[in-house]
Amino acid sequence: MNRWGAAVRLVGVGFYIGISIVLGVLAGLWLDKRLGTGYLVIIGLFCGIFVAGYGVYRLLIPFLDDRNKKGDS
Protein backbone atom coordinates (compact mmCIF):
# COMPACT_ATOMS: atom_id res chain seq x y z
CA MET A 1 0.00 0.00 0.00
CA ASN A 2 1.43 3.38 -0.96
CA ARG A 3 1.59 6.33 1.40
CA TRP A 4 -1.50 8.07 0.00
CA GLY A 5 -3.52 4.90 0.33
CA ALA A 6 -2.42 4.54 3.94
CA ALA A 7 -3.22 8.19 4.67
CA VAL A 8 -6.70 7.92 3.15
CA ARG A 9 -7.36 4.72 5.10
CA LEU A 10 -6.35 6.39 8.38
CA VAL A 11 -8.53 9.44 7.69
CA GLY A 12 -11.39 7.08 6.92
CA VAL A 13 -10.85 5.39 10.27
CA GLY A 14 -11.37 8.70 12.05
CA PHE A 15 -14.60 9.38 10.19
CA TYR A 16 -15.78 5.83 10.85
CA ILE A 17 -15.23 6.21 14.58
CA GLY A 18 -17.08 9.53 14.72
CA ILE A 19 -20.00 8.39 12.61
CA SER A 20 -20.41 5.12 14.53
CA ILE A 21 -20.53 6.84 17.90
CA VAL A 22 -22.83 9.66 16.74
CA LEU A 23 -25.26 7.22 15.12
CA GLY A 24 -25.31 5.09 18.28
CA VAL A 25 -26.12 8.11 20.43
CA LEU A 26 -28.77 9.37 18.01
CA ALA A 27 -30.41 5.94 17.90
CA GLY A 28 -30.43 5.89 21.71
CA LEU A 29 -31.98 9.34 21.88
CA TRP A 30 -34.63 8.37 19.34
CA LEU A 31 -35.50 5.22 21.29
CA ASP A 32 -35.58 7.19 24.55
CA LYS A 33 -38.13 9.60 23.06
CA ARG A 34 -40.25 6.79 21.60
CA LEU A 35 -40.26 4.66 24.74
CA GLY A 36 -40.13 7.42 27.36
CA THR A 37 -36.96 6.14 29.01
CA GLY A 38 -33.71 7.87 29.84
CA TYR A 39 -31.01 5.22 29.69
CA LEU A 40 -31.04 3.99 26.09
CA VAL A 41 -28.76 6.81 25.01
CA ILE A 42 -26.03 5.26 27.18
CA ILE A 43 -26.65 1.85 25.63
CA GLY A 44 -26.52 3.47 22.18
CA LEU A 45 -23.22 5.13 23.09
CA PHE A 46 -21.68 1.83 24.13
CA CYS A 47 -23.02 0.11 21.02
CA GLY A 48 -21.48 2.86 18.89
CA ILE A 49 -18.14 2.50 20.67
CA PHE A 50 -18.24 -1.28 20.18
CA VAL A 51 -19.07 -0.94 16.47
CA ALA A 52 -16.33 1.66 16.07
CA GLY A 53 -13.75 -0.57 17.76
CA TYR A 54 -14.65 -3.60 15.67
CA GLY A 55 -14.72 -1.55 12.48
CA VAL A 56 -11.33 -0.01 13.17
CA TYR A 57 -9.94 -3.47 13.78
CA ARG A 58 -11.35 -4.68 10.44
CA LEU A 59 -10.14 -1.57 8.56
CA LEU A 60 -6.61 -1.74 9.91
CA ILE A 61 -5.92 -5.46 9.42
CA PRO A 62 -4.81 -5.02 5.76
CA PHE A 63 -2.67 -2.04 6.75
CA LEU A 64 -0.95 -4.01 9.51
CA ASP A 65 -0.51 -7.07 7.29
CA ASP A 66 1.28 -4.95 4.67
CA ARG A 67 3.63 -3.58 7.31
CA ASN A 68 4.38 -7.06 8.65
CA LYS A 69 5.13 -8.40 5.16
CA LYS A 70 7.52 -5.53 4.46
CA GLY A 71 9.28 -6.10 7.79
CA ASP A 72 9.77 -9.81 7.08
CA SER A 73 11.53 -9.24 3.75
C-alpha positions as CSV (number, residue, x, y, z in Angstrom):
1,M,0.0,0.0,0.0
2,N,1.4,3.4,-1.0
3,R,1.6,6.3,1.4
4,W,-1.5,8.1,0.0
5,G,-3.5,4.9,0.3
6,A,-2.4,4.5,3.9
7,A,-3.2,8.2,4.7
8,V,-6.7,7.9,3.1
9,R,-7.4,4.7,5.1
10,L,-6.3,6.4,8.4
11,V,-8.5,9.4,7.7
12,G,-11.4,7.1,6.9
13,V,-10.8,5.4,10.3
14,G,-11.4,8.7,12.0
15,F,-14.6,9.4,10.2
16,Y,-15.8,5.8,10.8
17,I,-15.2,6.2,14.6
18,G,-17.1,9.5,14.7
19,I,-20.0,8.4,12.6
20,S,-20.4,5.1,14.5
21,I,-20.5,6.8,17.9
22,V,-22.8,9.7,16.7
23,L,-25.3,7.2,15.1
24,G,-25.3,5.1,18.3
25,V,-26.1,8.1,20.4
26,L,-28.8,9.4,18.0
27,A,-30.4,5.9,17.9
28,G,-30.4,5.9,21.7
29,L,-32.0,9.3,21.9
30,W,-34.6,8.4,19.3
31,L,-35.5,5.2,21.3
32,D,-35.6,7.2,24.5
33,K,-38.1,9.6,23.1
34,R,-40.3,6.8,21.6
35,L,-40.3,4.7,24.7
36,G,-40.1,7.4,27.4
37,T,-37.0,6.1,29.0
38,G,-33.7,7.9,29.8
39,Y,-31.0,5.2,29.7
40,L,-31.0,4.0,26.1
41,V,-28.8,6.8,25.0
42,I,-26.0,5.3,27.2
43,I,-26.6,1.9,25.6
44,G,-26.5,3.5,22.2
45,L,-23.2,5.1,23.1
46,F,-21.7,1.8,24.1
47,C,-23.0,0.1,21.0
48,G,-21.5,2.9,18.9
49,I,-18.1,2.5,20.7
50,F,-18.2,-1.3,20.2
51,V,-19.1,-0.9,16.5
52,A,-16.3,1.7,16.1
53,G,-13.7,-0.6,17.8
54,Y,-14.6,-3.6,15.7
55,G,-14.7,-1.6,12.5
56,V,-11.3,0.0,13.2
57,Y,-9.9,-3.5,13.8
58,R,-11.4,-4.7,10.4
59,L,-10.1,-1.6,8.6
60,L,-6.6,-1.7,9.9
61,I,-5.9,-5.5,9.4
62,P,-4.8,-5.0,5.8
63,F,-2.7,-2.0,6.8
64,L,-0.9,-4.0,9.5
65,D,-0.5,-7.1,7.3
66,D,1.3,-4.9,4.7
67,R,3.6,-3.6,7.3
68,N,4.4,-7.1,8.7
69,K,5.1,-8.4,5.2
70,K,7.5,-5.5,4.5
71,G,9.3,-6.1,7.8
72,D,9.8,-9.8,7.1
73,S,11.5,-9.2,3.8
